[in-house]
Amino acid sequence: MDEVAGAIADQVRREILLMLRDGPLTAGQIADRFAISRPAVSRHLRVLREAGVVSDTADGRRRVYALVTAPLDELAGWLERLTRPAGWQHRLDALETEVYRTRRERRSAAAPDRPQEKTA
């Protein structure tokens, strides 16, 4: 998970992953979309490949890169734990709801019946 997190820590690498989401691209197609040198793009692709979030295949003299999402699943699961309430927080929220419901029911049971309006 640490290697994946490190790989996506760079904005250029995140952009590459977004590009590959739409389908495989050659290294040249990826490099053409950036204002950085081709060797710099190649280094970014190597980091992504070593982290396992992209795969590459040879197509003649070209390298074709594709997104691999499985290594991102562990990181996504960890991030999800940060955004959802902790176990006790969820239970305390349910308790608060129950307390308010019980108070409302007791107030309605204790309130005297209102006299009905007479119609003439």
PyRosetta script that sets phi, psi and omega in degrees:
from pyrosetta import init, pose_from_sequence

init()
pose = pose_from_sequence("MDEVAGAIADQVRREILLMLRDGPLTAGQIADRFAISRPAVSRHLRVLREAGVVSDTADGRRRVYALVTAPLDELAGWLERLTRPAGWQHRLDALETEVYRTRRERRSAAAPDRPQEKTA")
pose.set_psi(1, -38.5)
pose.set_omega(1, -179.1)
pose.set_phi(2, -63.1)
pose.set_psi(2, -38.6)
pose.set_omega(2, -179.7)
pose.set_phi(3, -67.0)
pose.set_psi(3, -38.8)
pose.set_omega(3, 178.0)
pose.set_phi(4, -65.9)
pose.set_psi(4, -44.7)
pose.set_omega(4, 179.4)
pose.set_phi(5, -61.7)
pose.set_psi(5, -41.1)
pose.set_omega(5, 177.8)
pose.set_phi(6, -64.9)
pose.set_psi(6, -37.4)
pose.set_omega(6, -179.0)
pose.set_phi(7, -66.7)
pose.set_psi(7, -36.8)
pose.set_omega(7, -177.4)
pose.set_phi(8, -91.9)
pose.set_psi(8, 4.4)
pose.set_omega(8, 179.3)
pose.set_phi(9, -69.8)
pose.set_psi(9, -20.6)
pose.set_omega(9, -177.5)
pose.set_phi(10, -94.6)
pose.set_psi(10, 134.9)
pose.set_omega(10, -178.6)
pose.set_phi(11, -59.7)
pose.set_psi(11, -40.9)
pose.set_omega(11, -179.4)
pose.set_phi(12, -62.5)
pose.set_psi(12, -42.8)
pose.set_omega(12, -179.6)
pose.set_phi(13, -67.0)
pose.set_psi(13, -36.6)
pose.set_omega(13, 176.3)
pose.set_phi(14, -64.4)
pose.set_psi(14, -39.2)
pose.set_omega(14, 177.6)
pose.set_phi(15, -63.5)
pose.set_psi(15, -40.4)
pose.set_omega(15, 178.4)
pose.set_phi(16, -61.5)
pose.set_psi(16, -43.7)
pose.set_omega(16, 179.0)
pose.set_phi(17, -61.3)
pose.set_psi(17, -40.6)
pose.set_omega(17, 178.0)
pose.set_phi(18, -64.0)
pose.set_psi(18, -38.9)
pose.set_omega(18, 177.7)
pose.set_phi(19, -63.5)
pose.set_psi(19, -41.6)
pose.set_omega(19, -177.2)
pose.set_phi(20, -74.1)
pose.set_psi(20, -15.7)
pose.set_omega(20, 176.8)
pose.set_phi(21, -59.4)
pose.set_psi(21, -33.4)
pose.set_omega(21, -178.4)
pose.set_phi(22, -81.5)
pose.set_psi(22, -9.4)
pose.set_omega(22, 177.9)
pose.set_phi(23, 143.2)
pose.set_psi(23, 166.3)
pose.set_omega(23, -178.7)
pose.set_phi(24, -61.3)
pose.set_psi(24, 146.9)
pose.set_omega(24, 177.7)
pose.set_phi(25, -137.5)
pose.set_psi(25, 153.4)
pose.set_omega(25, 174.3)
pose.set_phi(26, -78.9)
pose.set_psi(26, 161.2)
pose.set_omega(26, 177.9)
pose.set_phi(27, -58.7)
pose.set_psi(27, -38.2)
pose.set_omega(27, 179.3)
pose.set_phi(28, -65.1)
pose.set_psi(28, -40.8)
pose.set_omega(28, 178.2)
pose.set_phi(29, -64.1)
pose.set_psi(29, -38.2)
pose.set_omega(29, 178.3)
pose.set_phi(30, -67.3)
pose.set_psi(30, -48.2)
pose.set_omega(30, -177.5)
pose.set_phi(31, -61.4)
pose.set_psi(31, -35.1)
pose.set_omega(31, -179.1)
pose.set_phi(32, -63.0)
pose.set_psi(32, -20.8)
pose.set_omega(32, -177.2)
pose.set_phi(33, -89.0)
pose.set_psi(33, -0.4)
pose.set_omega(33, -178.1)
pose.set_phi(34, -120.7)
pose.set_psi(34, 153.2)
pose.set_omega(34, 177.4)
pose.set_phi(35, -95.1)
pose.set_psi(35, 29.5)
pose.set_omega(35, 176.7)
pose.set_phi(36, -117.4)
pose.set_psi(36, 166.7)
pose.set_omega(36, -175.1)
pose.set_phi(37, -68.5)
pose.set_psi(37, 156.3)
pose.set_omega(37, 177.0)
pose.set_phi(38, -61.4)
pose.set_psi(38, -40.5)
pose.set_omega(38, 176.0)
pose.set_phi(39, -61.1)
pose.set_psi(39, -34.7)
pose.set_omega(39, 177.6)
pose.set_phi(40, -65.8)
pose.set_psi(40, -42.7)
pose.set_omega(40, 177.2)
pose.set_phi(41, -63.3)
pose.set_psi(41, -40.0)
pose.set_omega(41, 178.8)
pose.set_phi(42, -60.1)
pose.set_psi(42, -40.2)
pose.set_omega(42, 178.0)
pose.set_phi(43, -65.6)
pose.set_psi(43, -40.1)
pose.set_omega(43, 177.3)
pose.set_phi(44, -62.9)
pose.set_psi(44, -42.9)
pose.set_omega(44, 178.9)
pose.set_phi(45, -63.7)
pose.set_psi(45, -37.0)
pose.set_omega(45, 178.4)
pose.set_phi(46, -63.6)
pose.set_psi(46, -43.4)
pose.set_omega(46, 178.6)
pose.set_phi(47, -60.7)
pose.set_psi(47, -44.9)
pose.set_omega(47, 179.3)
pose.set_phi(48, -64.1)
pose.set_psi(48, -39.9)
pose.set_omega(48, 179.6)
pose.set_phi(49, -66.1)
pose.set_psi(49, -44.4)
pose.set_omega(49, -180.0)
pose.set_phi(50, -65.3)
pose.set_psi(50, -29.5)
pose.set_omega(50, 176.4)
pose.set_phi(51, -79.4)
pose.set_psi(51, -11.3)
pose.set_omega(51, 177.7)
pose.set_phi(52, 84.4)
pose.set_psi(52, 10.1)
pose.set_omega(52, -178.3)
pose.set_phi(53, -92.2)
pose.set_psi(53, -8.2)
pose.set_omega(53, 170.3)
pose.set_phi(54, -134.6)
pose.set_psi(54, 151.7)
pose.set_omega(54, 173.0)
pose.set_phi(55, -118.2)
pose.set_psi(55, 156.2)
pose.set_omega(55, 177.9)
pose.set_phi(56, -133.1)
pose.set_psi(56, 145.9)
pose.set_omega(56, 176.5)
pose.set_phi(57, -132.9)
pose.set_psi(57, 151.9)
pose.set_omega(57, 178.2)
pose.set_phi(58, -86.5)
pose.set_psi(58, 134.7)
pose.set_omega(58, 174.8)
pose.set_phi(59, -130.9)
pose.set_psi(59, 84.8)
pose.set_omega(59, -172.7)
pose.set_phi(60, 69.9)
pose.set_psi(60, -125.2)
pose.set_omega(60, 178.3)
pose.set_phi(61, -89.3)
pose.set_psi(61, -4.8)
pose.set_omega(61, -177.3)
pose.set_phi(62, -96.7)
pose.set_psi(62, 152.9)
pose.set_omega(62, 172.2)
pose.set_phi(63, -107.1)
pose.set_psi(63, 129.3)
pose.set_omega(63, 179.0)
pose.set_phi(64, -108.5)
pose.set_psi(64, 127.2)
pose.set_omega(64, -177.1)
pose.set_phi(65, -108.2)
pose.set_psi(65, 141.6)
pose.set_omega(65, 178.7)
pose.set_phi(66, -134.6)
pose.set_psi(66, 149.5)
pose.set_omega(66, 179.4)
pose.set_phi(67, -74.7)
pose.set_psi(67, 139.0)
pose.set_omega(67, 173.6)
pose.set_phi(68, -122.9)
pose.set_psi(68, 111.1)
pose.set_omega(68, -172.8)
pose.set_phi(69, -88.8)
pose.set_psi(69, -16.9)
pose.set_omega(69, -176.3)
pose.set_phi(70, -54.5)
pose.set_psi(70, -44.4)
pose.set_omega(70, 179.3)
pose.set_phi(71, -64.6)
pose.set_psi(71, -19.8)
pose.set_omega(71, 179.4)
pose.set_phi(72, -79.0)
pose.set_psi(72, -18.0)
pose.set_omega(72, -176.8)
pose.set_phi(73, -61.9)
pose.set_psi(73, -43.0)
pose.set_omega(73, 179.9)
pose.set_phi(74, -62.9)
pose.set_psi(74, -43.3)
pose.set_omega(74, 178.6)
pose.set_phi(75, -64.8)
pose.set_psi(75, -41.3)
pose.set_omega(75, 178.9)
pose.set_phi(76, -62.7)
pose.set_psi(76, -40.2)
pose.set_omega(76, 177.3)
pose.set_phi(77, -63.1)
pose.set_psi(77, -41.4)
pose.set_omega(77, 178.9)
pose.set_phi(78, -65.1)
pose.set_psi(78, -43.5)
pose.set_omega(78, 178.8)
pose.set_phi(79, -63.9)
pose.set_psi(79, -35.3)
pose.set_omega(79, 179.1)
pose.set_phi(80, -63.6)
pose.set_psi(80, -36.5)
pose.set_omega(80, 178.2)
pose.set_phi(81, -62.6)
pose.set_psi(81, -28.3)
pose.set_omega(81, 178.0)
pose.set_phi(82, -74.0)
pose.set_psi(82, -30.5)
pose.set_omega(82, -172.9)
pose.set_phi(83, -93.2)
pose.set_psi(83, -20.4)
pose.set_omega(83, 179.5)
pose.set_phi(84, -93.3)
pose.set_psi(84, 156.1)
pose.set_omega(84, -178.6)
pose.set_phi(85, -64.5)
pose.set_psi(85, 148.0)
pose.set_omega(85, 175.7)
pose.set_phi(86, -65.4)
pose.set_psi(86, 162.7)
pose.set_omega(86, -177.1)
pose.set_phi(87, -53.0)
pose.set_psi(87, -47.1)
pose.set_omega(87, -179.0)
pose.set_phi(88, -69.8)
pose.set_psi(88, -35.6)
pose.set_omega(88, -179.5)
pose.set_phi(89, -60.6)
pose.set_psi(89, -42.0)
pose.set_omega(89, 179.3)
pose.set_phi(90, -62.2)
pose.set_psi(90, -43.0)
pose.set_omega(90, -179.3)
pose.set_phi(91, -68.4)
pose.set_psi(91, -38.8)
pose.set_omega(91, 178.4)
pose.set_phi(92, -66.1)
pose.set_psi(92, -36.7)
pose.set_omega(92, 176.3)
pose.set_phi(93, -63.0)
pose.set_psi(93, -40.6)
pose.set_omega(93, 178.8)
pose.set_phi(94, -65.8)
pose.set_psi(94, -39.4)
pose.set_omega(94, 177.9)
pose.set_phi(95, -63.4)
pose.set_psi(95, -43.7)
pose.set_omega(95, 179.2)
pose.set_phi(96, -60.1)
pose.set_psi(96, -43.0)
pose.set_omega(96, 178.2)
pose.set_phi(97, -61.0)
pose.set_psi(97, -42.6)
pose.set_omega(97, -179.8)
pose.set_phi(98, -66.1)
pose.set_psi(98, -39.9)
pose.set_omega(98, 178.6)
pose.set_phi(99, -61.9)
pose.set_psi(99, -46.7)
pose.set_omega(99, 179.4)
pose.set_phi(100, -64.0)
pose.set_psi(100, -39.0)
pose.set_omega(100, 178.9)
pose.set_phi(101, -64.2)
pose.set_psi(101, -43.4)
pose.set_omega(101, -179.6)
pose.set_phi(102, -64.4)
pose.set_psi(102, -42.8)
pose.set_omega(102, 178.0)
pose.set_phi(103, -60.2)
pose.set_psi(103, -43.8)
pose.set_omega(103, -179.0)
pose.set_phi(104, -63.4)
pose.set_psi(104, -41.5)
pose.set_omega(104, 179.7)
pose.set_phi(105, -65.7)
pose.set_psi(105, -39.6)
pose.set_omega(105, 179.6)
pose.set_phi(106, -66.8)
pose.set_psi(106, -39.9)
pose.set_omega(106, 178.1)
pose.set_phi(107, -63.7)
pose.set_psi(107, -41.9)
pose.set_omega(107, -179.3)
pose.set_phi(108, -68.7)
pose.set_psi(108, -33.9)
pose.set_omega(108, 179.5)
pose.set_phi(109, -72.6)
pose.set_psi(109, -32.6)
pose.set_omega(109, -177.7)
pose.set_phi(110, -83.3)
pose.set_psi(110, -19.4)
pose.set_omega(110, -177.8)
pose.set_phi(111, -70.6)
pose.set_psi(111, 133.7)
pose.set_omega(111, 178.3)
pose.set_phi(112, -66.5)
pose.set_psi(112, 149.0)
pose.set_omega(112, 178.1)
pose.set_phi(113, -64.0)
pose.set_psi(113, 136.8)
pose.set_omega(113, 178.5)
pose.set_phi(114, -80.3)
pose.set_psi(114, 137.6)
pose.set_omega(114, 176.9)
pose.set_phi(115, -68.0)
pose.set_psi(115, 142.6)
pose.set_omega(115, 179.6)
pose.set_phi(116, -76.8)
pose.set_psi(116, 145.4)
pose.set_omega(116, 179.2)
pose.set_phi(117, -74.5)
pose.set_psi(117, 140.7)
pose.set_omega(117, 179.1)
pose.set_phi(118, -87.5)
pose.set_psi(118, 139.6)
pose.set_omega(118, 176.3)
pose.set_phi(119, -108.2)
pose.set_psi(119, 138.6)
pose.set_omega(119, -177.5)
pose.set_phi(120, -100.6)
pose.dump_pdb("model.pdb")
